[in-house]
Amino acid sequence: MLQDGGVDALICRPLYEEGAASMDLIDRLLNGQVFNQSEDTWWQRSQTYFIRRDGEGINGVDRYFDMYKRAEMRFGPLQ
């Protein structure tokens, strides 16, 4: 739809990056780090992105097509 011009942009929550950050925090917790000081120590706020046809990097469609292709190779095609 975005590639065909049906919409101008998509709004994206970076769930892939949020999952990776969460796993990092769990690993640090299991390895003894204490998170009882400040909420800023463990609370990770993620940015929302606008994906556009002419966008580049995190704002471009190529990055997400690449993620999809890697997931499809690992888990099989979307049913």
Secondary structure, 3 states (H helix, E strand, C coil): CCCCCCCCEEEECCHHHHHHHHHHHHHHHHCCCCCCCCHHHHCCCCCCEEEECCCCHHHEHHHHHHHHHHHHHHHCCCC
